[in-house]
Amino acid sequence: MSVPRLVIAAPSSGSGKTTVATGLMAAFAARGLAVSPHKVGPDYIDPGYHALATGRVGRNLDAYLCGAELVAPLFLHGARGCDLAVVEGAMGLFDGAAGQGELASTAQVAKLLRAPVVLVVDASSQSRSVAALVHGFASWDTGVRIGGVILNKVGSDRHEELLREALESVGVPVLGVLRRSVGLETPSRHLGLVPVAERGAAAVEAVGAMAAWVAEGCDLDALLALARGAGVVPGAAWCAAEVTDSPTHDHPSRLAEKAPTHKARPRIAVAGGPAFTFSYAEHTELLAAAGAEVVTFDPLRDEELPDGCAGLVIGGGFPEVYAAELSANERLRKAVAELAATGAPIAAECAGLLYLCRELDGAPMCGVLDASARMSERLTLGYRDAVAVGDSVLAAAGTRMRGHEFHRTVVEPGAGAAPAWGVLSPARRVEGFVQRGVHASYLHTHWAAEPSVARRFTERCRTS
């Protein structure tokens, strides 16, 4: 499939690639193009800004969590029917999973997609040296095509002149020059940017400002021409219905014929709202493909679970920021505890794990797990290789999965009598809780890598 595409990368974190990538998405969307937004790596927050910029779901491309073989299919799935795809990189262009070469790097994703890379360079403290920097990145790996440079934080006309003069010898075109701008910074806290869901109108205004800034300083026509010259993406688009291969997956009319009860299409509630913003779009798509009716609810606002709820998915987010409000919603906390007591399937990741504990920083939570959670000064961050210790609603014992941890909280104890996962690397340990129908863990996983997870969870919801 031929999809015009660009990868927006940088020599290092802090160069401005999120602002530039989001601004480009919004600027092209403002031209009337259907723009498909993507993010390299496990980041949940940036895709929220991408979705706001484009009006489409932001999707992640993670060669570690999903495997390199799924990067192109997942990209094609998200970009189906679009005029342009913009992929925001992670960290520096060649940075990936620690100690594993190019794995999970932006460079690897660019090669898998055969996509040109636009390098966003923070030029604030250099002039002629920019040529050596860009030359090094362009020549380091000849499999990565640096199609152009966007110079960020340029101080003056004279500064721009010096930078352009230096880059003439490198042969990499300058596709944008962005001046230092006050007011474009997106607020951050302990785990990165503040999510879109928490900022409301302020996030809309910020994305609009990014679009105007990028449109003024970048050659959008040249960038689009570069994207259109990318050629064909190898492989076929990923399809949730195909990979679930569920015997009960069918059109709703035929599902009713097969099993004329509400259990034919179990209702699975997925937590959302400002406190639970971390999720991959493919998870709900896989649940629906496996035969579930997926409904969302907001634990900050809704006092009851959705009617007929047969299972519950509580993903990541910032419950520590909303601990008082979550605790104050006593009716919902009680409803979650009652659902767990019936043995109904509940899958909780990171923030979901905290919500199921007795307390979080002293504030009462759902009390499903005999564990206590608190904020910590220490950041836990990194990819993990894991194996299911025993059978659960998510996985059969021995199922191998890759995950990612990203939190500044601690749960004590860190594992129950029946742990969720045995972490194999970087250090061996057990982690999480399996308790009747509950599977709760710090580990973020991407179900596209193991579709049997969604199929198994939906089936347990159907039969519990």
C-alpha positions in Angstrom: 0.0 0.0 0.0 1.3 3.5 -0.9 0.9 6.0 2.0 2.6 9.4 1.9 4.6 9.5 5.1 7.2 11.3 7.2 9.0 10.4 10.3 9.8 13.4 12.5 12.9 12.6 14.6 15.6 14.5 16.5 19.2 14.1 17.6 18.0 13.9 21.2 15.1 14.4 23.5 14.2 18.1 24.2 14.8 19.2 20.6 11.1 20.1 20.0 10.0 17.1 17.9 6.6 16.7 19.7 5.7 20.3 19.2 6.9 20.2 15.6 5.2 16.9 14.8 1.9 17.9 16.4 2.1 21.3 14.6 2.7 19.6 11.3 -0.2 17.2 11.8 -2.5 20.1 12.6 -1.2 22.3 9.8 -1.7 19.6 7.2 -5.2 18.8 8.6 -6.1 22.5 8.3 -5.3 22.2 4.6 -8.0 19.6 4.3 -5.8 16.5 4.3 -6.7 13.4 6.2 -3.7 12.9 8.5 -2.9 9.7 10.2 -0.9 10.3 13.5 1.6 7.8 14.9 4.1 7.7 17.7 7.2 5.5 18.0 7.5 3.7 21.3 5.2 3.1 24.3 4.3 6.7 25.0 0.5 7.2 25.7 0.5 11.0 26.2 1.8 12.4 22.8 -0.9 10.4 20.8 -3.5 12.4 22.7 -2.2 15.6 21.2 -1.8 14.0 17.8 -5.5 13.0 17.9 -6.5 16.5 18.8 -4.4 17.8 15.9 -5.9 15.4 13.3 -9.3 14.2 14.5 -8.1 10.6 14.2 -6.9 8.1 16.8 -3.2 8.4 17.7 -1.5 5.1 17.3 1.8 3.7 18.6 4.4 1.8 16.7 6.6 -0.2 19.1 9.0 -2.8 17.7 9.8 -4.0 21.2 6.3 -4.5 22.5 4.7 -5.8 19.3 7.7 -7.1 17.3 9.3 -5.6 14.2 7.0 -7.7 12.0 3.9 -5.8 13.2 5.2 -2.2 12.7 4.2 -1.9 9.1 0.9 -3.8 9.4 -0.2 -1.6 12.4 0.9 1.5 10.5 -1.2 0.6 7.5 -4.1 -0.2 9.7 -4.1 3.3 11.2 -3.3 5.1 7.9 -6.0 3.3 5.9 -7.8 5.9 3.7 -5.5 8.8 4.7 -3.7 11.4 2.5 -0.6 11.6 4.8 0.9 9.9 7.8 3.1 11.7 10.3 5.1 9.5 12.7 6.7 11.2 15.7 9.9 9.6 16.9 11.1 8.9 20.4 14.2 10.2 22.1 17.1 10.5 19.7 16.9 9.0 16.2 19.0 6.0 17.0 18.0 5.5 20.7 16.0 2.3 21.4 15.8 -0.5 23.9 18.8 -0.4 26.2 21.6 -2.7 25.1 19.7 -4.1 22.1 21.1 -2.2 19.2 18.5 -0.4 17.0 15.5 -2.4 18.5 12.6 0.0 19.1 14.4 3.0 17.9 12.9 5.6 15.6 15.6 4.7 13.0 14.4 1.1 13.0 10.7 2.1 12.5 11.7 4.5 9.7 13.5 1.6 7.9 10.6 -0.8 8.4 8.2 1.8 6.9 10.7 2.9 4.2 9.9 6.4 5.3 12.0 9.6 4.9 13.1 11.2 8.1 12.9 14.9 8.9 15.4 15.8 11.6 14.4 18.5 14.1 17.6 20.2 15.3 17.8 22.5 18.3 20.0 25.2 16.8 19.9 27.5 19.7 23.6 27.1 20.7 25.3 26.4 17.5 26.0 27.7 14.0 28.5 26.0 11.7 28.6 22.9 14.0 25.1 22.1 12.8 26.7 20.8 9.6 28.8 18.2 11.5 25.8 17.1 13.5 23.5 16.6 10.5 26.2 15.0 8.5 26.8 12.5 11.3 23.2 11.6 11.5 22.8 11.3 7.8 25.8 9.0 7.3 25.6 6.9 10.5 23.2 4.4 9.0 22.7 4.5 5.3 19.5 2.5 5.6 17.9 5.6 7.2 17.1 8.4 4.7 17.4 11.9 6.1 15.1 13.7 3.8 15.4 17.2 5.3 16.0 19.3 8.4 13.8 21.6 10.4 15.9 24.1 12.4 14.3 24.9 15.7 15.0 27.8 18.2 16.7 29.9 15.6 17.6 33.3 17.1 17.7 35.8 14.3 18.0 36.3 10.5 21.7 36.3 10.8 21.7 33.0 12.8 19.5 31.5 10.1 21.9 32.6 7.4 24.9 31.0 9.2 23.0 27.7 9.7 21.8 27.5 6.1 25.3 28.3 4.8 26.8 25.6 6.9 24.3 23.0 5.8 24.8 23.7 2.1 27.8 21.4 2.1 25.9 18.5 3.7 23.3 18.1 0.9 20.4 17.8 3.3 17.7 20.4 2.5 16.4 22.8 5.1 12.6 22.3 5.1 11.8 24.7 8.0 13.2 27.4 10.2 11.4 28.0 13.5 12.2 30.9 15.7 12.2 30.7 19.4 8.6 31.0 20.6 7.2 31.9 24.0 4.0 30.2 25.0 4.2 27.0 23.0 5.5 24.9 25.9 3.1 22.2 27.0 2.9 21.8 30.8 4.6 18.8 32.3 4.7 16.9 35.6 6.3 13.7 37.0 5.6 11.4 34.1 5.9 13.9 31.2 3.3 16.2 29.5 -0.1 16.8 31.0 -2.6 14.7 29.0 -5.0 16.4 26.6 -8.0 15.0 28.6 -7.0 17.1 31.6 -6.4 20.4 29.7 -9.6 20.8 27.7 -9.8 24.1 25.9 -6.2 24.9 26.8 -5.0 21.9 24.8 -7.1 22.9 21.8 -5.6 26.4 21.9 -2.1 25.0 22.3 -2.4 22.7 19.3 -3.8 25.6 17.2 -0.7 27.7 18.2 1.6 24.9 17.2 -0.1 24.6 13.8 0.3 28.3 13.1 3.9 28.4 14.3 4.9 25.4 12.0 2.9 26.6 9.0 4.7 30.0 9.2 8.2 28.5 9.5 8.1 25.3 7.4 7.8 24.6 3.7 4.7 22.5 3.9 4.7 21.9 0.1 8.2 20.5 0.2 7.4 18.3 3.2 4.4 16.9 1.4 6.4 16.3 -1.7 8.9 14.4 0.3 6.2 12.3 2.0 4.6 11.5 -1.4 7.9 10.2 -2.7 8.1 7.5 0.0 6.8 4.7 -2.2 5.0 1.5 -1.1 4.9 0.3 2.5 5.7 -3.5 2.5 3.0 -5.9 3.8 -0.7 -5.8 4.4 -2.7 -3.9 7.0 -3.3 -5.4 10.4 -6.9 -6.5 11.0 -8.3 -7.2 14.5 -11.0 -9.5 13.2 -8.4 -11.7 11.4 -5.9 -12.0 14.3 -8.5 -12.8 16.9 -9.9 -15.6 14.8 -12.6 -16.0 17.4 -15.3 -18.7 16.7 -17.8 -16.3 18.1 -16.7 -13.3 16.1 -19.3 -12.4 13.6 -21.9 -9.8 12.7 -24.2 -9.0 15.6 -27.2 -10.6 13.8 -25.5 -13.9 13.4 -24.1 -13.7 17.0 -27.7 -13.5 18.2 -28.6 -16.6 16.2 -25.7 -18.5 17.8 -26.4 -17.6 21.4 -29.6 -15.6 22.0 -28.6 -14.3 25.4 -26.8 -11.1 26.5 -23.7 -13.2 27.0 -23.4 -13.7 23.2 -21.9 -10.2 23.2 -20.6 -9.5 26.7 -20.4 -5.9 27.8 -16.9 -4.9 28.8 -16.4 -1.6 30.5 -13.2 0.3 29.9 -12.1 3.1 32.3 -11.5 6.5 30.8 -11.7 10.1 31.7 -8.8 12.3 33.0 -7.6 9.8 35.5 -7.2 6.9 33.1 -5.9 8.2 29.8 -3.3 5.5 28.9 -4.6 2.9 26.5 -3.8 1.6 23.0 -6.6 1.8 20.5 -6.0 -1.7 19.3 -7.1 -3.1 22.7 -10.7 -2.1 22.3 -10.6 -3.1 18.7 -9.5 -6.6 19.6 -12.1 -6.9 22.3 -14.8 -5.9 19.8 -13.5 -8.2 17.2 -13.5 -11.0 19.8 -17.2 -10.4 20.2 -17.5 -7.9 23.1 -19.6 -4.8 23.3 -17.1 -2.2 24.6 -18.4 0.7 26.6 -16.4 3.4 28.4 -17.0 5.0 31.8 -15.3 7.7 33.9 -14.4 6.7 37.5 -14.2 10.4 38.4 -17.8 11.1 37.3 -19.8 7.9 37.0 -21.2 6.5 40.2 -22.2 3.2 38.7 -20.6 0.7 36.3 -22.3 0.5 32.9 -25.5 -1.7 33.0 -24.9 -5.3 32.3 -21.1 -5.0 32.8 -19.6 -8.5 32.5 -15.9 -7.5 32.7 -13.8 -4.5 33.4 -10.5 -3.1 31.9 -8.7 -0.4 33.8 -5.7 0.9 32.1 -3.0 3.4 32.9 -3.1 7.1 33.8 -2.7 9.4 36.8 -4.9 8.2 39.7 -2.3 9.7 42.0 -3.3 13.1 40.8 -7.0 12.4 41.3 -6.7 10.2 44.4 -9.1 12.4 46.5 -11.7 12.5 43.7 -11.5 8.8 43.0 -11.8 8.1 46.7 -14.8 10.4 47.1 -16.7 8.4 44.5 -17.5 5.7 47.1 -20.5 4.3 45.2 -18.3 3.4 42.2 -15.5 2.0 44.4 -18.1 -0.3 46.0 -19.5 -1.3 42.7 -16.0 -2.3 41.4 -15.4 -4.3 44.6 -18.7 -6.1 44.3 -18.0 -7.0 40.7 -14.6 -8.4 41.6 -16.2 -10.4 44.4 -18.4 -12.2 41.8 -15.3 -13.5 40.0 -16.0 -11.3 37.0 -12.9 -10.7 34.8 -11.0 -7.5 35.6 -7.8 -6.5 33.8 -5.9 -3.7 35.5 -2.6 -2.1 34.4 -0.5 0.3 36.4 -3.1 3.0 37.3 -5.7 0.3 37.4 -3.6 -1.7 39.8 -3.4 1.4 42.1 -7.2 1.9 41.9 -7.8 -1.7 43.0 -5.6 -1.4 46.1 -6.9 -0.7 49.6 -5.5 2.9 49.5 -3.4 5.3 47.5 -1.4 7.8 49.5 -3.8 7.3 52.4 -7.0 7.8 50.3 -9.3 4.7 50.3 -9.5 3.0 46.9 -11.5 -0.1 45.8 -10.0 -2.5 48.3 -10.1 -5.4 45.8 -6.4 -6.2 46.5 -4.8 -6.4 50.0 -2.1 -4.0 49.1 -1.3 -0.3 49.6 0.0 2.2 47.0 2.0 5.4 47.5 3.9 8.0 45.5 7.7 7.6 45.3 10.6 9.8 44.4 12.0 7.0 42.2 11.0 6.7 38.6 10.6 3.1 37.4 11.0 3.0 33.6 11.9 0.5 31.0 10.9 -2.4 28.8 10.4 -5.8 30.4 10.3 -9.4 29.2 7.7 -11.4 31.2 5.9 -14.8 31.4 2.5 -15.6 32.9 3.2 -17.4 36.2 -0.2 -19.1 36.3 -3.5 -19.2 34.5 -5.5 -16.0 34.6 -8.3 -14.2 32.7 -5.7 -12.7 30.4 -3.2 -15.5 29.8 -2.5 -19.2 30.2 0.5 -20.1 32.3 3.7 -19.8 30.4 2.5 -17.1 28.0 5.4 -14.9 27.1 4.8 -11.2 26.6 6.8 -8.0 26.5 5.8 -5.0 28.5 6.8 -1.5 29.7 6.9 0.0 33.1 6.5 3.7 33.7 5.6 5.0 37.2 6.6 6.9 40.3 4.5 4.8 42.7 5.1 1.8 44.8 2.7 -1.0 45.7 3.3 -3.0 48.9 3.4 -5.9 48.6 4.6 -5.9 45.0 3.1 -9.3 44.2 0.3 -11.5 45.6 0.3 -15.1 46.5 -0.5 -15.8 42.8 1.6 -13.2 40.9 0.6 -11.9 37.5 4.0 -12.0 35.8 7.4 -13.4 36.2 9.7 -10.7 34.9 12.6 -12.3 33.1 14.6 -9.2 32.3 16.3 -6.9 33.1 16.1 -8.6 36.5 14.2 -11.7 37.6 11.3 -11.2 40.0 7.6 -11.8 40.3 5.1 -8.9 40.0 1.4 -8.2 40.2 -1.7 -10.1 41.4 -4.0 -12.8 40.1 -7.0 -13.2 42.3 -10.1 -15.0 41.1 -11.1 -13.0 38.0 -8.6 -10.2 38.7 -5.3 -9.7 36.8 -3.5 -6.6 38.1 0.0 -5.5 37.3 2.3 -2.5 36.7 3.2 -3.9 33.3 1.8 -2.1 30.3 1.4 -4.6 27.4 0.2 -4.2 23.8 -2.4 -6.9 23.0 -1.7 -6.7 19.3 1.4 -8.7 20.0 -0.6 -11.5 21.6 -4.3 -11.3 20.4 -5.2 -14.4 22.4 -5.2 -12.1 25.4 -8.3 -10.2 24.1 -9.9 -13.4 22.9 -9.4 -15.1 26.3 -10.6 -12.1 28.3 -13.7 -11.8 26.2 -14.5 -15.5 26.4 -14.2 -15.4 30.2 -16.6 -12.4 30.3 -19.0 -14.4 28.2 -18.9 -17.5 30.4 -18.4 -16.0 33.9 
